[in-house]
């Protein structure tokens, strides 16, 4: 009879547990821990190589609530490959801003947001609306997925007109390859907070996708380079024959009643238009680490506000290492950002305020949306000093500390104020002006506010 007081009589080894329990336990481990466990025995190697159980459990536990794990790659790829890919891609989720001057493409967004799709990851342009409201527009920019044969694919959506896939990404990929507005791309990660996107002009030569994708290669490789443009004037050439087969294939699937000729002519017209397009230049993006304010840093994050030209602008506010506050305007295509203000030692005042501070605030106007349809934000702004919780001084001492920035548009304003409102937002203004730019949240609890999908 076993002695209940003897621990040796009640000890269990890991191998004593049922296999499903073992796999469940392993799914909580990191990859280095799993690799170490696999070195312990042949049985451990077998468990760690179980793709449909262990690697599926790893993927499902980490990303199951965010995407449909079993639909990636049309359900034909290994979960080990999926785990490796999503481990790299999950850091993309969130906001990124363009770094440096816009390239010759002229179509590079200044702010993008990455989100999960059912079987893909996609990045969308986020731009200020042009209709006199606080609305922000959202349109596709970069598609990222895995083909059924396990190939990592990236596509740039130059015009932001492609509908979000509702079904299998592989089937969607086969369909959009007919769309001349999508450009194969490469995404190179430079650490966790920096990536470069560039056109992949060799994609259609090296693609290992389905046969239909191989046929599409002759018509898709139209990137404006003379050695890669299809010369459609040479009748009967090999590329023309592949193009004809591809057009006939899709026309028969979509227009069995005889609409193939019209589809063929339409695609040939798009093909000629694409020949004159410039190649997409490599563009750099940096992750916006702190998108929202915190109790310790109530001004940090992404904001939007209507400025003196009555246009909606995006602003990025950060706290530097010495306690200063930096505000940059995002969206100026002449540069990566425009410095609005920087104060090295913000002096904070709490209510009640002096009569002079009340006068400075009350004498200024608050810019409001001019469009009648913006009902949410057309209410009276923070017009009373009783709505202000704190006032911070914007000083001009930064001209002495940052000589390289002397003469920039933002620093010429000199002294000003930041008014923190009791509702968690704030406004800023300069003493030489007679207005206040009230800033509102772009994102709240991970959700993009006041967004308008241009495809709807």
C-alpha positions as CSV (number, residue, x, y, z in Angstrom):
1,X,0.0,0.0,0.0
2,X,1.4,3.4,-1.0
3,X,2.4,5.7,1.8
4,X,0.7,9.0,1.3
5,X,3.4,10.8,3.2
6,X,6.1,9.6,0.9
7,X,6.5,12.1,-2.0
8,X,8.2,9.5,-4.2
9,X,5.0,7.4,-4.2
10,X,3.0,10.4,-5.7
11,X,5.5,11.9,-8.1
12,X,4.7,12.1,-11.8
13,X,6.9,12.6,-14.8
14,X,5.9,14.7,-17.8
15,X,5.5,11.5,-19.9
16,X,2.8,10.2,-17.5
17,X,0.3,12.9,-18.6
18,X,-1.9,12.2,-21.6
19,X,-0.7,13.6,-24.9
20,X,-3.3,16.3,-25.1
21,X,-2.3,17.6,-21.7
22,X,1.3,17.5,-22.7
23,X,0.6,19.5,-25.8
24,X,-1.5,22.0,-23.9
25,X,1.4,22.6,-21.5
26,X,3.9,22.9,-24.3
27,X,1.7,25.5,-26.0
28,X,2.5,27.9,-23.1
29,X,6.2,27.7,-23.7
30,X,8.4,30.0,-25.8
31,X,10.2,28.7,-28.9
32,X,13.6,28.4,-27.1
33,X,11.9,26.4,-24.3
34,X,10.3,24.1,-26.9
35,X,13.7,23.7,-28.6
36,X,15.3,22.7,-25.3
37,X,12.5,20.3,-24.5
38,X,12.9,18.6,-27.9
39,X,16.5,17.8,-27.0
40,X,15.5,15.6,-24.1
41,X,14.2,12.5,-25.9
42,X,12.9,11.0,-29.1
43,X,9.4,11.2,-27.8
44,X,9.9,14.9,-27.1
45,X,11.1,15.5,-30.7
46,X,7.9,13.7,-31.9
47,X,5.7,16.0,-29.8
48,X,7.5,19.1,-30.9
49,X,7.2,18.2,-34.6
50,X,3.4,17.6,-34.3
51,X,2.2,20.4,-36.6
52,X,-1.5,19.9,-36.4
53,X,-1.5,19.7,-32.7
54,X,1.3,21.5,-31.0
55,X,1.9,24.3,-33.6
56,X,-1.8,24.8,-34.1
57,X,-2.2,25.1,-30.4
58,X,0.6,27.7,-30.3
59,X,-1.0,29.7,-33.1
60,X,-4.5,29.4,-31.7
61,X,-3.5,30.5,-28.2
62,X,-1.6,33.5,-29.4
63,X,-3.6,34.8,-32.3
64,X,-6.9,32.8,-32.3
65,X,-9.0,35.7,-30.9
66,X,-7.6,38.1,-33.6
67,X,-7.6,36.1,-36.8
68,X,-8.8,32.7,-38.3
69,X,-5.8,30.5,-37.9
70,X,-7.1,27.6,-40.0
71,X,-7.8,29.9,-43.0
72,X,-4.3,31.2,-43.5
73,X,-2.7,30.0,-46.8
74,X,-6.0,28.4,-47.7
75,X,-5.5,25.9,-44.9
76,X,-2.7,24.3,-46.9
77,X,0.4,25.6,-45.0
78,X,2.0,24.3,-41.9
79,X,1.2,25.9,-38.6
80,X,4.9,26.1,-37.9
81,X,5.4,28.4,-40.9
82,X,2.4,30.4,-39.8
83,X,3.7,30.8,-36.3
84,X,7.1,32.0,-37.6
85,X,5.4,34.5,-39.9
86,X,2.9,35.9,-37.4
87,X,5.5,36.3,-34.7
88,X,7.2,38.8,-37.0
89,X,4.0,40.5,-38.2
90,X,2.2,40.9,-35.0
91,X,4.4,43.9,-34.0
92,X,3.0,45.7,-37.1
93,X,-0.4,46.0,-35.6
94,X,-1.0,49.7,-34.7
95,X,0.1,53.0,-36.2
96,X,3.2,53.8,-38.2
97,X,4.4,57.1,-39.7
98,X,6.4,57.7,-42.8
99,X,10.1,58.7,-42.2
100,X,11.8,61.0,-44.6
101,X,10.7,62.8,-47.7
102,X,8.1,61.2,-50.0
103,X,9.7,59.4,-53.0
104,X,9.0,59.9,-56.6
105,X,5.9,57.7,-56.4
106,X,4.0,60.6,-54.8
107,X,1.5,58.0,-53.3
108,X,3.2,57.3,-50.0
109,X,0.9,57.8,-47.0
110,X,2.2,59.7,-44.0
111,X,0.3,57.7,-41.5
112,X,-0.9,54.0,-41.7
113,X,-2.6,51.6,-39.4
114,X,-2.1,47.8,-39.5
115,X,-4.9,45.5,-38.6
116,X,-5.7,41.8,-38.5
117,X,-7.8,40.3,-41.3
118,X,-9.4,36.8,-41.3
119,X,-6.4,35.3,-43.1
120,X,-4.1,38.2,-43.7
121,X,-2.7,41.4,-42.3
122,X,-3.4,44.7,-44.0
123,X,-2.2,48.3,-43.6
124,X,-4.5,51.2,-44.4
125,X,-3.8,54.9,-45.2
126,X,-5.2,57.2,-42.5
127,X,-5.6,60.7,-43.8
128,X,-7.4,63.9,-42.7
129,X,-10.7,64.4,-44.4
130,X,-11.1,67.3,-46.9
131,X,-14.7,68.0,-46.2
132,X,-14.4,70.4,-43.2
133,X,-15.1,67.8,-40.5
134,X,-13.1,65.9,-37.9
135,X,-13.6,62.7,-39.9
136,X,-10.5,60.7,-41.0
137,X,-10.4,58.6,-44.2
138,X,-9.2,55.1,-44.4
139,X,-8.2,53.2,-47.5
140,X,-6.0,50.1,-48.2
141,X,-2.3,50.5,-48.7
142,X,-0.5,47.2,-48.1
143,X,-1.7,43.6,-48.2
144,X,0.3,40.8,-46.5
145,X,-0.5,37.2,-46.6
146,X,0.7,33.6,-47.3
147,X,-0.1,31.8,-50.6
148,X,-1.3,28.2,-50.4
149,X,2.2,27.0,-51.3
150,X,3.7,28.8,-48.4
151,X,5.0,31.9,-50.2
152,X,5.0,35.2,-48.2
153,X,3.3,37.8,-50.4
154,X,3.1,41.6,-50.1
155,X,1.0,43.8,-52.5
156,X,1.0,47.6,-52.5
157,X,-2.4,49.1,-53.3
158,X,-1.4,52.3,-55.0
159,X,-4.9,53.8,-55.3
160,X,-6.5,52.2,-52.3
161,X,-9.4,50.9,-54.3
162,X,-9.2,47.1,-53.6
163,X,-12.0,45.6,-51.5
164,X,-11.1,43.8,-48.3
165,X,-11.2,40.0,-48.9
166,X,-14.2,38.4,-47.4
167,X,-13.1,34.8,-48.0
168,X,-10.0,32.8,-48.6
169,X,-6.9,35.0,-49.2
170,X,-5.5,32.6,-51.8
171,X,-8.6,32.9,-53.9
172,X,-8.6,36.7,-53.4
173,X,-5.0,36.8,-54.5
174,X,-5.8,34.9,-57.7
175,X,-8.5,37.4,-58.4
176,X,-6.6,40.6,-57.6
177,X,-3.7,39.6,-59.8
178,X,-5.9,40.9,-62.6
179,X,-6.0,44.3,-61.0
180,X,-3.2,46.5,-62.5
181,X,-3.3,48.8,-59.5
182,X,-1.7,46.3,-57.1
183,X,2.1,46.1,-57.1
184,X,4.2,43.2,-55.7
185,X,6.4,44.5,-52.9
186,X,9.0,43.5,-50.4
187,X,8.9,44.4,-46.7
188,X,12.2,44.5,-44.9
189,X,12.1,44.7,-41.1
190,X,14.9,46.7,-39.4
191,X,14.3,45.8,-35.8
192,X,10.9,46.0,-34.3
193,X,10.1,49.7,-34.9
194,X,11.3,50.3,-38.4
195,X,10.5,48.7,-41.8
196,X,11.1,49.5,-45.4
197,X,8.6,48.7,-48.2
198,X,9.8,48.6,-51.8
199,X,8.6,47.2,-55.1
200,X,9.4,43.6,-55.9
201,X,10.1,43.7,-59.6
202,X,11.2,40.1,-59.6
203,X,8.1,38.6,-58.0
204,X,6.5,37.3,-61.1
205,X,9.7,35.6,-62.2
206,X,10.3,33.8,-58.9
207,X,6.8,33.1,-57.9
208,X,6.1,29.6,-56.8
209,X,2.3,30.0,-56.7
210,X,-0.3,28.2,-58.7
211,X,-0.1,27.8,-62.4
212,X,-2.5,30.6,-63.0
213,X,-0.1,33.0,-61.1
214,X,2.7,31.8,-63.4
215,X,0.6,32.8,-66.4
216,X,-0.2,36.2,-64.9
217,X,3.5,36.9,-64.6
218,X,3.8,38.0,-68.2
219,X,1.1,40.7,-67.8
220,X,1.8,41.8,-64.3
221,X,5.4,42.7,-64.7
222,X,4.7,46.2,-66.0
223,X,6.8,48.4,-63.7
224,X,8.0,51.0,-66.2
225,X,11.5,49.5,-66.8
226,X,12.3,49.1,-70.4
227,X,13.7,45.6,-70.1
228,X,10.6,44.3,-68.2
229,X,7.8,45.9,-70.1
230,X,5.7,43.6,-72.3
231,X,5.8,44.8,-75.9
232,X,2.3,44.1,-76.9
233,X,3.0,45.3,-80.5
234,X,4.8,42.1,-81.3
235,X,1.9,39.9,-82.4
236,X,2.3,36.2,-81.6
237,X,5.2,36.6,-79.2
238,X,5.5,34.2,-76.2
239,X,4.4,36.8,-73.7
240,X,1.4,37.7,-75.8
241,X,0.4,34.1,-76.0
242,X,0.6,33.7,-72.2
243,X,-1.4,36.9,-71.7
244,X,-4.0,35.7,-74.1
245,X,-4.3,32.4,-72.3
246,X,-4.6,34.2,-69.0
247,X,-7.3,36.6,-70.2
248,X,-9.3,33.8,-71.8
249,X,-9.0,31.8,-68.6
250,X,-10.5,34.5,-66.4
251,X,-13.0,35.7,-69.0
252,X,-14.4,32.1,-69.3
253,X,-14.8,31.9,-65.6
254,X,-16.4,35.3,-65.2
255,X,-18.2,35.8,-68.5
256,X,-19.2,32.4,-69.9
257,X,-21.8,34.2,-72.1
258,X,-19.2,35.8,-74.4
259,X,-17.9,38.7,-72.4
260,X,-14.4,37.5,-72.7
261,X,-13.4,39.9,-75.6
262,X,-14.5,42.9,-73.6
263,X,-12.6,41.8,-70.6
264,X,-9.5,41.2,-72.8
265,X,-9.7,44.6,-74.3
266,X,-10.2,46.2,-70.9
267,X,-7.1,44.5,-69.5
268,X,-5.0,45.4,-72.5
269,X,-6.0,49.1,-72.0
270,X,-4.9,48.9,-68.4
271,X,-1.7,47.2,-69.4
272,X,-0.8,50.1,-71.7
273,X,-1.6,52.6,-69.0
274,X,0.6,50.8,-66.6
275,X,3.6,50.9,-68.8
276,X,4.2,54.6,-68.1
277,X,4.0,54.2,-64.3
278,X,7.2,55.0,-62.4
279,X,8.7,52.4,-60.1
280,X,7.7,52.6,-56.5
281,X,10.7,53.9,-54.5
282,X,11.7,52.4,-51.2
283,X,9.9,54.1,-48.3
284,X,10.7,53.9,-44.6
285,X,8.2,53.8,-41.8
286,X,8.6,54.1,-38.0
287,X,6.3,52.7,-35.4
288,X,4.3,55.2,-33.3
289,X,5.0,53.7,-29.9
290,X,2.8,55.8,-27.7
291,X,-0.4,56.5,-29.6
292,X,-2.6,57.4,-26.6
293,X,-2.1,59.6,-23.5
294,X,-1.4,58.2,-20.0
295,X,-1.9,59.7,-16.5
296,X,1.8,60.6,-16.3
297,X,1.9,61.9,-19.9
298,X,-1.6,63.3,-20.6
299,X,-0.6,65.1,-23.9
300,X,1.2,62.3,-25.6
301,X,-0.2,60.4,-28.6
302,X,-1.9,61.0,-32.0
303,X,-4.3,63.9,-32.2
304,X,-6.2,65.8,-34.8
305,X,-7.2,69.4,-35.0
306,X,-8.4,72.1,-37.3
307,X,-5.7,74.7,-37.8
308,X,-5.6,78.3,-39.1
309,X,-6.2,77.3,-42.7
310,X,-9.4,75.5,-41.6
311,X,-8.0,72.2,-42.7
312,X,-7.9,69.1,-40.5
313,X,-4.3,68.1,-39.5
314,X,-2.8,65.2,-37.6
315,X,-0.4,65.9,-34.7
316,X,2.0,63.6,-32.9
317,X,2.9,64.7,-29.3
318,X,5.8,63.1,-27.5
319,X,7.7,63.6,-24.2
320,X,11.4,63.7,-24.5
321,X,14.0,62.4,-22.1
322,X,14.5,65.7,-20.3
323,X,10.8,66.4,-19.6
324,X,10.1,68.5,-22.6
325,X,7.0,68.2,-24.9
326,X,7.4,68.0,-28.6
327,X,4.5,68.5,-31.1
328,X,4.9,67.6,-34.7
329,X,2.4,67.9,-37.5
330,X,2.0,64.8,-39.7
331,X,0.9,64.9,-43.3
332,X,3.1,67.6,-44.9
333,X,4.3,65.9,-48.1
334,X,7.3,68.2,-48.4
335,X,8.9,66.6,-45.4
336,X,8.2,63.7,-42.9
337,X,6.8,66.2,-40.3
338,X,6.6,69.8,-39.3
339,X,7.6,70.9,-35.9
340,X,4.8,72.9,-34.3
341,X,6.3,73.5,-30.8
342,X,8.8,72.2,-28.4
343,X,9.0,73.4,-24.8
344,X,11.9,72.1,-22.7
345,X,10.7,72.9,-19.3
346,X,6.9,73.2,-19.3
347,X,5.6,75.4,-16.5
348,X,2.2,74.1,-15.3
349,X,-0.5,76.3,-13.6
350,X,-3.6,75.0,-12.0
351,X,-7.0,76.6,-11.4
352,X,-7.7,79.2,-10.2
353,X,-5.8,81.2,-12.9
354,X,-4.7,84.8,-12.9
355,X,-6.8,87.5,-14.6
356,X,-4.1,87.8,-17.2
357,X,-4.2,84.1,-18.1
358,X,-8.0,84.3,-18.3
359,X,-7.8,87.2,-20.7
360,X,-5.3,85.4,-22.9
361,X,-7.7,82.4,-23.1
362,X,-10.9,84.4,-23.5
363,X,-9.6,86.7,-26.2
364,X,-9.0,83.8,-28.6
365,X,-11.3,81.9,-30.9
366,X,-11.6,78.1,-31.2
367,X,-11.6,76.7,-34.7
368,X,-14.7,74.5,-35.4
369,X,-15.7,72.2,-38.2
370,X,-17.3,74.2,-41.0
371,X,-19.3,71.3,-42.4
372,X,-22.9,71.0,-41.1
373,X,-22.8,67.2,-41.2
374,X,-20.2,67.1,-38.4
375,X,-22.9,67.0,-35.7
376,X,-20.7,65.3,-33.1
377,X,-18.0,68.1,-33.0
378,X,-20.1,71.1,-34.0
379,X,-21.1,71.8,-30.4
380,X,-19.6,74.8,-28.6
381,X,-15.9,74.2,-27.8
382,X,-14.2,74.6,-24.5
383,X,-15.0,78.4,-24.5
384,X,-14.9,79.0,-20.8
385,X,-11.9,79.1,-18.6
386,X,-13.7,76.9,-16.1
387,X,-13.3,74.0,-18.6
388,X,-9.5,74.3,-18.3
389,X,-7.7,72.2,-15.7
390,X,-4.1,73.1,-16.3
391,X,-2.2,75.7,-18.4
392,X,1.4,75.0,-19.6
393,X,3.7,77.7,-21.1
394,X,5.3,77.2,-24.5
395,X,8.6,79.0,-24.3
396,X,11.0,80.1,-27.0
397,X,14.2,78.9,-25.3
398,X,14.4,76.0,-27.7
399,X,15.9,78.3,-30.3
400,X,19.0,78.5,-28.1
401,X,19.1,74.8,-27.4
402,X,18.5,73.5,-31.0
403,X,20.3,75.9,-33.4
404,X,19.6,73.6,-36.3
405,X,15.9,74.3,-35.9
406,X,16.1,78.1,-35.9
407,X,13.9,79.6,-38.5
408,X,11.6,76.6,-38.9
409,X,7.9,77.4,-39.2
410,X,6.9,76.2,-35.8
411,X,9.6,77.9,-33.8
412,X,8.9,81.4,-35.2
413,X,5.7,81.5,-33.1
414,X,7.7,81.8,-29.9
415,X,5.8,82.0,-26.6
416,X,2.4,80.4,-26.3
417,X,0.1,78.3,-24.1
418,X,-1.2,74.7,-23.8
419,X,-4.6,74.5,-22.3
420,X,-5.5,71.1,-20.8
421,X,-9.2,70.5,-20.7
422,X,-11.1,68.5,-18.1
423,X,-12.4,66.0,-20.7
424,X,-8.8,64.8,-21.4
425,X,-8.1,66.8,-24.5
426,X,-6.1,70.0,-25.0
427,X,-5.6,73.0,-27.2
428,X,-2.6,75.2,-28.0
429,X,-2.0,78.6,-29.3
430,X,0.7,81.3,-29.6
431,X,0.6,84.8,-28.2
432,X,1.1,86.3,-31.6
433,X,-2.0,84.6,-32.9
434,X,-5.7,85.1,-32.0
435,X,-6.9,81.5,-32.1
436,X,-6.6,78.2,-30.3
437,X,-6.2,74.8,-32.1
438,X,-8.2,72.3,-30.1
439,X,-7.0,68.7,-30.5
440,X,-9.1,65.6,-30.3
441,X,-8.2,61.9,-30.1
442,X,-7.5,60.0,-33.3
443,X,-7.6,56.6,-31.5
444,X,-9.3,55.5,-28.3
445,X,-9.0,52.1,-26.7
446,X,-7.4,50.8,-29.9
447,X,-10.3,52.0,-32.1
448,X,-9.9,54.6,-34.9
449,X,-12.4,57.4,-34.2
450,X,-14.6,59.2,-36.8
451,X,-13.2,57.0,-39.6
452,X,-14.8,56.9,-43.0
453,X,-14.1,54.0,-45.3
454,X,-13.6,55.3,-48.8
455,X,-14.7,52.0,-50.3
456,X,-18.1,52.1,-48.7
